[in-house]
């Protein structure tokens, strides 16, 4: 009778230890898959998974060459953000306001355009969102909002006057 109790006690200790180890492992698995907290960007500098080369090309005709251009790439799934916005009624709040709130705190990757209008950066695979603005010499301002799904080793995104999200002119 005594050996039976000691065997059951050993089995209970073993199963209890296995339970603690599996709970710790599951928690660690969830923790390492959490999105970045915004304290650092998901770029080639900090993310070891950034192995996809993304090239951004700004096309413009010679009459309206960009004077000042800024490109920001955010680690956000644009389609999911649109779906989240449309599922819950938000009176008086536009999608632009919702998106600004959603990306607040996210550190964007900011590639610099060279003199030919090209920027190259490394990104991790996943869903990203490009927001670019360009001030033109004639007082016009262009803005692009492009969802980007990074897959594989290399991609090229072309920003043109035709695919701009918004084109404004100041007088």
KEZA-421977 format. One record per residue: residue number from 0; residue in one letter; x, y, z of N, C-alpha, C, O in turn. Coordinates in Angstrom, 3 decimals. Example, Ala and Ser with C-alpha at 12.3 -4.5 7.8 and 13.67 -1.06 7.14 Angstrom:
! residues 2
ATOM   num   residuo       n.px       n.py       n.pz      ca.px      ca.py      ca.pz       c.px       c.py       c.pz       o.px       o.py       o.pz
ATOM     0         a     13.190     -5.690      7.800     12.300     -4.500      7.800     13.200     -3.300      7.800     14.236     -3.319      8.465
ATOM     1         s     12.850     -2.250      7.080     13.670     -1.060      7.140     12.900      0.030      7.870     13.409      1.138      8.039
//
This chain:
! residues 171
ATOM   num   residuo       n.px       n.py       n.pz      ca.px      ca.py      ca.pz       c.px       c.py       c.pz       o.px       o.py       o.pz
ATOM     0         x      0.823     -1.190      0.000      0.000      0.000      0.000      0.861      1.245      0.000      0.501      2.254     -0.607
ATOM     1         x      1.995      1.181      0.676      2.888      2.339      0.780      3.545      2.650     -0.568      3.692      3.821     -0.917
ATOM     2         x      3.944      1.629     -1.330      4.555      1.846     -2.641      3.559      2.425     -3.634      3.937      3.203     -4.510
ATOM     3         x      2.296      2.054     -3.506      1.273      2.588     -4.386      1.097      4.089     -4.166      0.942      4.833     -5.135
ATOM     4         x      1.116      4.542     -2.937      0.999      5.964     -2.631      2.215      6.745     -3.111      2.081      7.867     -3.600
ATOM     5         x      3.394      6.162     -2.974      4.596      6.870     -3.424      4.643      6.961     -4.952      5.116      7.965     -5.484
ATOM     6         x      4.177      5.965     -5.651      4.126      6.012     -7.121      3.133      7.080     -7.570      3.413      7.839     -8.497
ATOM     7         x      1.997      7.140     -6.927      0.995      8.157     -7.268      1.543      9.549     -6.964      1.297     10.481     -7.730
ATOM     8         x      2.267      9.708     -5.881      2.873     10.993     -5.534      3.898     11.404     -6.575      3.931     12.570     -6.967
ATOM     9         x      4.730     10.492     -7.030      5.727     10.786     -8.070      5.034     11.180     -9.369      5.469     12.111    -10.047
ATOM    10         x      3.978     10.489     -9.713      3.233     10.813    -10.941      2.602     12.192    -10.825      2.614     12.957    -11.790
ATOM    11         x      2.055     12.519     -9.671      1.468     13.850     -9.461      2.520     14.947     -9.584      2.267     15.985    -10.195
ATOM    12         x      3.693     14.724     -9.010      4.782     15.718     -9.100      5.229     15.882    -10.546      5.434     17.001    -11.016
ATOM    13         x      5.378     14.761    -11.251      5.794     14.822    -12.650      4.764     15.553    -13.505      5.135     16.404    -14.314
ATOM    14         x      3.491     15.245    -13.345      2.434     15.909    -14.114      2.323     17.392    -13.748      2.080     18.226    -14.621
ATOM    15         x      2.496     17.723    -12.475      2.479     19.129    -12.059      3.627     19.914    -12.687      3.433     21.040    -13.146
ATOM    16         x      4.822     19.322    -12.708      5.973     19.994    -13.332      5.753     20.147    -14.839      6.086     21.183    -15.413
ATOM    17         x      5.193     19.118    -15.475      4.909     19.197    -16.913      3.886     20.291    -17.203      3.999     21.001    -18.202
ATOM    18         x      2.895     20.427    -16.335      1.896     21.480    -16.508      2.522     22.862    -16.392      2.229     23.741    -17.203
ATOM    19         x      3.376     23.069    -15.398      4.038     24.367    -15.216      4.927     24.686    -16.411      4.911     25.816    -16.899
ATOM    20         x      5.698     23.721    -16.890      6.579     23.943    -18.043      5.757     24.247    -19.301      6.120     25.138    -20.069
ATOM    21         x      4.665     23.525    -19.519      3.862     23.782    -20.723      3.163     25.142    -20.655      3.038     25.817    -21.677
ATOM    22         x      2.706     25.556    -19.472      2.108     26.892    -19.341      3.139     27.985    -19.593      2.843     28.974    -20.264
ATOM    23         x      4.337     27.815    -19.066      5.401     28.786    -19.306      5.730     28.847    -20.802      5.880     29.934    -21.360
ATOM    24         x      5.843     27.686    -21.450      6.151     27.644    -22.886      5.065     28.305    -23.725      5.369     29.024    -24.676
ATOM    25         x      3.809     28.069    -23.381      2.706     28.694    -24.124      2.717     30.204    -23.932      2.508     30.951    -24.888
ATOM    26         x      2.957     30.657    -22.712      3.039     32.102    -22.465      4.177     32.740    -23.224      4.014     33.822    -23.787
ATOM    27         x      5.328     32.092    -23.250      6.476     32.619    -23.978      6.189     32.665    -25.476      6.579     33.619    -26.149
ATOM    28         x      5.521     31.660    -26.000      5.176     31.632    -27.418      4.264     32.801    -27.778      4.452     33.429    -28.819
ATOM    29         x      3.289     33.098    -26.940      2.398     34.238    -27.178      3.177     35.541    -27.054      3.011     36.436    -27.883
ATOM    30         x      4.009     35.662    -26.052      4.763     36.892    -25.811      5.690     37.234    -26.975      5.765     38.396    -27.374
ATOM    31         x      6.385     36.266    -27.517      7.327     36.572    -28.599      6.638     36.904    -29.919      7.272     37.456    -30.817
ATOM    32         x      5.369     36.582    -30.053      4.629     36.902    -31.273      3.837     38.204    -31.176      3.166     38.587    -32.135
ATOM    33         x      3.904     38.882    -30.045      3.200     40.153    -29.903      3.785     41.192    -30.839      4.978     41.139    -31.139
ATOM    34         x      2.974     42.146    -31.316      3.510     43.197    -32.183      4.451     44.090    -31.383      4.387     44.136    -30.155
ATOM    35         x      5.331     44.802    -32.097      6.255     45.683    -31.390      5.498     46.754    -30.611      4.413     47.179    -31.008
ATOM    36         x      6.078     47.176    -29.517      5.401     48.137    -28.644      5.581     49.577    -29.078      5.090     50.482    -28.403
ATOM    37         x      6.267     49.819    -30.180      6.444     51.180    -30.670      7.718     51.822    -30.169      8.047     52.932    -30.587
ATOM    38         x      8.448     51.154    -29.281      9.676     51.744    -28.777     10.801     51.645    -29.800     11.801     52.355    -29.701
ATOM    39         x     10.637     50.779    -30.765     11.621     50.682    -31.838     10.925     50.252    -33.120      9.954     49.496    -33.067
ATOM    40         x     11.394     50.713    -34.257     10.751     50.351    -35.519     11.099     48.935    -35.943     12.155     48.409    -35.590
ATOM    41         x     10.185     48.315    -36.718     10.492     47.018    -37.308     11.241     47.285    -38.599     10.641     47.286    -39.674
ATOM    42         x     12.500     47.503    -38.512     13.298     47.782    -39.702     14.521     46.903    -39.693     14.692     46.069    -38.804
ATOM    43         x     15.381     47.089    -40.694     16.566     46.262    -40.780     17.526     46.511    -39.631     18.361     45.653    -39.345
ATOM    44         x     17.440     47.649    -38.963     18.346     47.963    -37.874     18.045     47.122    -36.644     18.972     46.720    -35.941
ATOM    45         x     16.775     46.845    -36.362     16.403     46.181    -35.128     15.799     44.799    -35.330     15.845     43.977    -34.414
ATOM    46         x     15.249     44.527    -36.466     14.523     43.286    -36.669     15.378     42.292    -37.440     15.688     42.528    -38.608
ATOM    47         x     15.765     41.188    -36.815     16.573     40.207    -37.539     15.799     39.503    -38.643     16.405     38.879    -39.514
ATOM    48         x     14.457     39.592    -38.625     13.636     38.978    -39.665     13.468     39.871    -40.883     12.808     39.478    -41.845
ATOM    49         x     14.053     41.066    -40.864     13.927     41.991    -41.990     14.862     41.521    -43.103     16.033     41.898    -43.156
ATOM    50         x     14.320     40.699    -43.981     15.144     40.156    -45.051     14.569     40.411    -46.435     15.149     39.978    -47.431
ATOM    51         x     13.454     41.099    -46.515     12.835     41.412    -47.804     13.212     42.835    -48.203     12.987     43.783    -47.450
ATOM    52         x     13.778     42.971    -49.375     14.185     44.280    -49.868     13.009     44.911    -50.607     12.465     44.330    -51.547
ATOM    53         x     12.631     46.096    -50.172     11.535     46.829    -50.793     12.117     48.103    -51.402     12.794     48.877    -50.726
ATOM    54         x     11.845     48.304    -52.679     12.293     49.497    -53.384     11.081     50.363    -53.685     10.084     49.886    -54.228
ATOM    55         x     11.174     51.627    -53.331     10.101     52.583    -53.597     10.624     53.557    -54.637     11.686     54.156    -54.469
ATOM    56         x      9.866     53.706    -55.713     10.278     54.573    -56.811      9.228     55.664    -56.983      8.046     55.373    -57.167
ATOM    57         x      9.664     56.918    -56.924      8.783     58.056    -57.129      8.963     58.545    -58.561     10.023     59.055    -58.924
ATOM    58         x      7.912     58.384    -59.376      7.949     58.838    -60.763      7.291     60.210    -60.853      6.194     60.421    -60.336
ATOM    59         x      7.962     61.120    -61.505      7.363     62.435    -61.744      7.884     62.960    -63.067      9.010     62.669    -63.470
ATOM    60         x      7.039     63.745    -63.742      7.504     64.359    -64.973      8.398     65.549    -64.627      8.355     66.052    -63.505
ATOM    61         x      9.183     65.985    -65.558     10.170     67.036    -65.290      9.525     68.375    -64.937     10.155     69.204    -64.280
ATOM    62         x      8.279     68.602    -65.364      7.613     69.872    -65.082      7.217     69.989    -63.613      7.119     71.096    -63.083
ATOM    63         x      6.988     68.850    -62.952      6.561     68.900    -61.556      7.461     68.029    -60.676      7.001     67.092    -60.024
ATOM    64         x      8.739     68.358    -60.675      9.683     67.598    -59.865      9.436     67.881    -58.384      9.259     69.037    -58.001
ATOM    65         x      9.422     66.837    -57.541      9.175     67.034    -56.111     10.287     67.841    -55.446     11.472     67.610    -55.684
ATOM    66         x      9.879     68.790    -54.612     10.836     69.592    -53.861     11.162     68.907    -52.540     12.326     68.830    -52.147
ATOM    67         x     10.144     68.412    -51.862     10.318     67.791    -50.559      9.456     66.537    -50.508      8.240     66.618    -50.686
ATOM    68         x     10.068     65.375    -50.268      9.338     64.114    -50.232      9.679     63.368    -48.957     10.838     63.296    -48.549
ATOM    69         x      8.643     62.813    -48.334      8.828     62.035    -47.119      8.077     60.723    -47.264      6.918     60.708    -47.677
ATOM    70         x      8.742     59.608    -46.921      8.147     58.280    -47.007      8.188     57.650    -45.614      9.226     57.636    -44.953
ATOM    71         x      7.037     57.130    -45.183      6.940     56.427    -43.908      6.264     55.086    -44.159      5.260     55.008    -44.867
ATOM    72         x      6.825     54.030    -43.569      6.263     52.691    -43.720      5.918     52.177    -42.328      6.787     52.047    -41.465
ATOM    73         x      4.630     51.885    -42.125      4.144     51.461    -40.812      3.849     49.964    -40.797      3.337     49.424    -41.777
ATOM    74         x      4.168     49.292    -39.694      3.851     47.859    -39.582      2.407     47.651    -39.163      2.131     47.328    -38.007
ATOM    75         x      1.485     47.836    -40.098      0.065     47.709    -39.795     -0.634     47.076    -40.993     -0.265     47.314    -42.143
ATOM    76         x     -1.634     46.278    -40.706     -2.448     45.666    -41.752     -3.582     46.636    -42.078     -4.542     46.762    -41.317
ATOM    77         x     -3.463     47.314    -43.207     -4.409     48.354    -43.593     -5.813     47.786    -43.804     -6.799     48.399    -43.395
ATOM    78         x     -5.904     46.625    -44.436     -7.220     46.018    -44.697     -7.930     45.668    -43.387     -9.142     45.851    -43.272
ATOM    79         x     -7.193     45.171    -42.413     -7.786     44.852    -41.117     -8.230     46.118    -40.405     -9.277     46.130    -39.759
ATOM    80         x     -7.448     47.181    -40.516     -7.839     48.456    -39.896     -9.143     48.970    -40.513    -10.018     49.453    -39.795
ATOM    81         x     -9.277     48.868    -41.839    -10.518     49.280    -42.494    -11.699     48.420    -42.031    -12.797     48.931    -41.812
ATOM    82         x    -11.469     47.133    -41.887    -12.527     46.223    -41.440    -12.925     46.554    -40.004    -14.114     46.591    -39.689
ATOM    83         x    -11.947     46.797    -39.126    -12.243     47.157    -37.741    -13.032     48.456    -37.663    -13.937     48.586    -36.839
ATOM    84         x    -12.696     49.411    -38.512    -13.406     50.685    -38.509    -14.857     50.512    -38.946    -15.758     51.122    -38.372
ATOM    85         x    -15.081     49.685    -39.957    -16.434     49.548    -40.493    -17.333     48.655    -39.625    -18.556     48.732    -39.741
ATOM    86         x    -16.760     47.820    -38.767    -17.589     46.927    -37.959    -18.218     47.620    -36.760    -19.283     47.210    -36.299
ATOM    87         x    -17.570     48.672    -36.247    -18.095     49.372    -35.073    -18.503     50.783    -35.482    -17.723     51.504    -36.104
ATOM    88         x    -19.710     51.170    -35.136    -20.213     52.501    -35.460    -19.461     53.554    -34.640    -19.441     53.491    -33.411
ATOM    89         x    -18.849     54.511    -35.319    -18.111     55.589    -34.669    -18.632     56.920    -35.192    -18.074     57.467    -36.144
ATOM    90         x    -19.692     57.450    -34.587    -20.261     58.702    -35.092    -19.289     59.858    -34.926    -18.683     60.041    -33.870
ATOM    91         x    -19.157     60.629    -35.989    -18.309     61.813    -35.954    -16.828     61.520    -36.093    -16.014     62.434    -35.961
ATOM    92         x    -16.454     60.284    -36.354    -15.041     59.934    -36.478    -14.787     59.373    -37.872    -15.409     58.394    -38.284
ATOM    93         x    -13.878     59.998    -38.580    -13.554     59.533    -39.923    -12.530     58.404    -39.856    -11.895     58.182    -38.825
ATOM    94         x    -12.385     57.702    -40.967    -11.394     56.628    -41.023     -9.988     57.181    -40.842     -9.141     56.530    -40.230
ATOM    95         x     -9.730     58.386    -41.372     -8.418     58.998    -41.207     -8.097     59.234    -39.728     -6.966     59.016    -39.293
ATOM    96         x     -9.092     59.680    -38.959     -8.897     59.870    -37.519     -8.636     58.534    -36.826     -7.752     58.426    -35.976
ATOM    97         x     -9.417     57.518    -37.202     -9.254     56.186    -36.621     -7.866     55.633    -36.929     -7.210     55.068    -36.054
ATOM    98         x     -7.420     55.798    -38.183     -6.110     55.296    -38.587     -4.991     56.043    -37.866     -4.010     55.430    -37.445
ATOM    99         x     -5.128     57.360    -37.719     -4.118     58.138    -37.001     -4.007     57.661    -35.560     -2.909     57.589    -35.009
ATOM   100         x     -5.138     57.336    -34.950     -5.125     56.819    -33.578     -4.491     55.429    -33.539     -3.764     55.100    -32.602
ATOM   101         x     -4.767     54.621    -34.550     -4.235     53.256    -34.590     -2.715     53.248    -34.770     -2.034     52.415    -34.172
ATOM   102         x     -2.168     54.165    -35.589     -0.726     54.146    -35.831      0.045     55.001    -34.832      1.275     55.041    -34.859
ATOM   103         x     -0.685     55.685    -33.949     -0.012     56.487    -32.933      0.795     55.561    -32.028      0.274     54.578    -31.501
ATOM   104         x      2.040     55.883    -31.861      2.909     55.051    -31.045      3.705     54.042    -31.850      4.687     53.495    -31.349
ATOM   105         x      3.303     53.781    -33.094      4.091     52.890    -33.940      5.234     53.688    -34.556      5.018     54.773    -35.096
ATOM   106         x      6.415     53.166    -34.479      7.568     53.844    -35.065      7.689     53.413    -36.529      7.908     52.234    -36.808
ATOM   107         x      7.551     54.349    -37.457      7.633     53.973    -38.866      9.078     53.804    -39.322     10.006     54.343    -38.718
ATOM   108         x      9.243     53.053    -40.391     10.523     52.988    -41.102     10.504     54.163    -42.067      9.528     54.356    -42.792
ATOM   109         x     11.576     54.950    -42.082     11.627     56.148    -42.932     12.797     56.060    -43.920     13.879     56.581    -43.654
ATOM   110         x     12.574     55.404    -45.048     13.654     55.354    -46.044     13.812     56.715    -46.721     12.837     57.442    -46.913
ATOM   111         x     15.032     57.042    -47.075     15.330     58.321    -47.729     15.409     58.121    -49.237     16.053     57.190    -49.720
ATOM   112         x     14.747     59.007    -49.972     14.811     58.967    -51.429     16.128     59.569    -51.890     16.582     60.581    -51.356
ATOM   113         x     16.733     58.938    -52.884     17.953     59.509    -53.456     17.582     60.538    -54.527     16.406     60.856    -54.706
ATOM   114         x     18.575     61.049    -55.229     18.326     62.090    -56.228     17.543     61.579    -57.434     17.017     62.374    -58.213
ATOM   115         x     17.463     60.258    -57.593     16.699     59.671    -58.704     15.279     59.300    -58.288     14.523     58.753    -59.091
ATOM   116         x     14.911     59.591    -57.050     13.573     59.288    -56.565     13.390     57.842    -56.158     12.282     57.310    -56.236
ATOM   117         x     14.472     57.194    -55.719     14.422     55.794    -55.310     14.827     55.665    -53.842     15.739     56.346    -53.373
ATOM   118         x     14.137     54.787    -53.134     14.484     54.467    -51.751     14.467     52.953    -51.613     13.575     52.281    -52.130
ATOM   119         x     15.455     52.429    -50.913     15.545     50.987    -50.694     15.636     50.748    -49.195     16.405     51.404    -48.493
ATOM   120         x     14.832     49.790    -48.711     14.862     49.424    -47.294     14.591     47.937    -47.162     14.063     47.306    -48.077
ATOM   121         x     14.958     47.386    -46.016     14.655     45.990    -45.712     13.523     45.963    -44.699     13.528     46.702    -43.714
ATOM   122         x     12.550     45.093    -44.964     11.409     44.940    -44.068     11.190     43.469    -43.773     11.565     42.602    -44.562
ATOM   123         x     10.583     43.197    -42.637     10.178     41.837    -42.305      8.932     41.489    -43.105      8.156     42.369    -43.476
ATOM   124         x      8.750     40.212    -43.365      7.546     39.790    -44.077      6.325     40.094    -43.243      6.351     39.984    -42.017
ATOM   125         x      5.256     40.477    -43.911      4.007     40.780    -43.223      3.284     41.929    -43.889      3.600     42.306    -45.018
ATOM   126         x      2.319     42.481    -43.189      1.504     43.570    -43.714      2.058     44.911    -43.249      2.333     45.114    -42.067
ATOM   127         x      2.214     45.813    -44.200      2.749     47.150    -43.954      1.849     48.154    -44.654      0.980     47.787    -45.444
ATOM   128         x      2.069     49.413    -44.356      1.302     50.487    -44.968      2.249     51.639    -45.260      2.934     52.134    -44.366
ATOM   129         x      2.283     52.063    -46.521      3.162     53.163    -46.937      2.350     54.451    -46.966      1.263     54.510    -47.540
ATOM   130         x      2.900     55.472    -46.338      2.328     56.821    -46.415      3.456     57.721    -46.887      4.488     57.833    -46.225
ATOM   131         x      3.259     58.359    -48.029      4.282     59.237    -48.595      3.650     60.567    -48.971      2.505     60.618    -49.419
ATOM   132         x      4.402     61.635    -48.786      3.960     62.972    -49.188      5.059     63.620    -50.008      6.247     63.401    -49.770
ATOM   133         x      4.647     64.414    -50.967      5.595     65.142    -51.810      5.049     66.531    -52.080      3.904     66.695    -52.504
ATOM   134         x      5.885     67.526    -51.829      5.533     68.906    -52.159      6.173     69.216    -53.507      7.375     69.033    -53.698
ATOM   135         x      5.358     69.683    -54.427      5.854     70.003    -55.768      6.165     71.488    -55.866      5.685     72.291    -55.066
ATOM   136         x      6.968     71.836    -56.849      7.421     73.221    -57.002      6.272     74.187    -57.271      6.356     75.345    -56.859
ATOM   137         x      5.234     73.776    -57.923      4.127     74.662    -58.272      3.118     74.882    -57.160      2.056     75.452    -57.408
ATOM   138         x      3.414     74.450    -55.944      2.482     74.621    -54.837      1.554     73.438    -54.640      0.701     73.457    -53.752
ATOM   139         x      1.714     72.410    -55.459      0.888     71.214    -55.308      1.491     70.296    -54.258      2.693     70.313    -53.993
ATOM   140         x      0.611     69.496    -53.671      1.042     68.522    -52.671      0.372     67.199    -53.004     -0.841     67.142    -53.204
ATOM   141         x      1.171     66.132    -53.062      0.666     64.792    -53.340      0.810     63.935    -52.090      1.760     64.082    -51.321
ATOM   142         x     -0.148     63.040    -51.904     -0.065     62.093    -50.795     -0.437     60.713    -51.304     -1.401     60.551    -52.052
ATOM   143         x      0.344     59.710    -50.885      0.081     58.327    -51.233     -0.208     57.547    -49.964      0.417     57.772    -48.928
ATOM   144         x     -1.157     56.635    -50.052     -1.468     55.684    -48.987     -1.599     54.323    -49.654     -2.586     54.040    -50.333
ATOM   145         x     -0.605     53.500    -49.452     -0.536     52.250    -50.189     -0.379     51.087    -49.212      0.608     51.037    -48.477
ATOM   146         x     -1.333     50.146    -49.185     -1.122     48.936    -48.384     -0.065     48.068    -49.063      0.008     48.006    -50.290
ATOM   147         x      0.741     47.407    -48.259      1.854     46.623    -48.792      1.933     45.301    -48.055      2.008     45.272    -46.827
ATOM   148         x      1.915     44.217    -48.794      2.108     42.889    -48.208      3.491     42.431    -48.651      3.721     42.151    -49.827
ATOM   149         x      4.394     42.360    -47.702      5.779     41.995    -47.995      5.900     40.482    -47.967      5.668     39.841    -46.942
ATOM   150         x      6.264     39.930    -49.105      6.499     38.498    -49.257      7.746     38.305    -50.102      7.959     39.041    -51.065
ATOM   151         x      8.550     37.356    -49.768      9.703     37.045    -50.604     10.856     37.999    -50.406     10.917     38.735    -49.422
ATOM   152         x     11.764     37.975    -51.354     13.019     38.706    -51.232     12.975     40.145    -51.733     13.643     41.002    -51.153
ATOM   153         x     12.221     40.446    -52.782     12.262     41.796    -53.316     10.951     42.243    -53.933     10.256     41.469    -54.591
ATOM   154         x     10.626     43.514    -53.704      9.435     44.114    -54.279      9.741     45.549    -54.654     10.606     46.189    -54.056
ATOM   155         x      9.024     46.050    -55.649      9.149     47.444    -56.053      7.769     48.080    -56.025      6.808     47.538    -56.570
ATOM   156         x      7.686     49.231    -55.384      6.444     49.998    -55.307      6.674     51.293    -56.064      7.634     52.015    -55.795
ATOM   157         x      5.794     51.588    -57.010      5.917     52.814    -57.787      4.872     53.819    -57.332      3.681     53.512    -57.262
ATOM   158         x      5.332     55.015    -57.026      4.442     56.116    -56.657      4.409     57.086    -57.826      5.430     57.663    -58.200
ATOM   159         x      3.228     57.259    -58.395      3.069     58.151    -59.539      1.958     59.155    -59.244      1.246     59.035    -58.247
ATOM   160         x      1.823     60.134    -60.112      0.738     61.100    -59.973     -0.607     60.391    -60.127     -1.587     60.773    -59.488
ATOM   161         x     -0.654     59.359    -60.973     -1.896     58.643    -61.235     -2.368     57.820    -60.037     -3.575     57.680    -59.840
ATOM   162         x     -1.461     57.275    -59.237     -1.908     56.446    -58.116     -1.828     57.174    -56.770     -1.852     56.541    -55.714
ATOM   163         x     -1.732     58.493    -56.814     -1.722     59.283    -55.575     -3.092     59.229    -54.923     -4.115     59.221    -55.607
ATOM   164         x     -3.106     59.193    -53.611     -4.356     59.171    -52.852     -5.026     60.545    -52.893     -6.244     60.649    -53.037
ATOM   165         x     -4.218     61.591    -52.765     -4.754     62.948    -52.713     -3.785     63.894    -53.415     -2.566     63.780    -53.291
ATOM   166         x     -4.367     64.822    -54.150     -3.576     65.846    -54.842     -4.218     67.200    -54.535     -5.365     67.450    -54.908
ATOM   167         x     -3.481     68.057    -53.863     -4.014     69.367    -53.482     -3.102     70.470    -53.989     -1.919     70.252    -54.251
ATOM   168         x     -3.671     71.644    -54.119     -2.902     72.806    -54.562     -3.231     73.968    -53.659     -4.398     74.233    -53.371
ATOM   169         x     -2.201     74.661    -53.211     -2.403     75.849    -52.380     -2.292     77.084    -53.254     -1.487     77.136    -54.184
ATOM   170         x     -3.097     78.055    -52.947     -3.098     79.290    -53.736     -2.567     80.443    -52.910     -2.490     81.569    -53.401
//
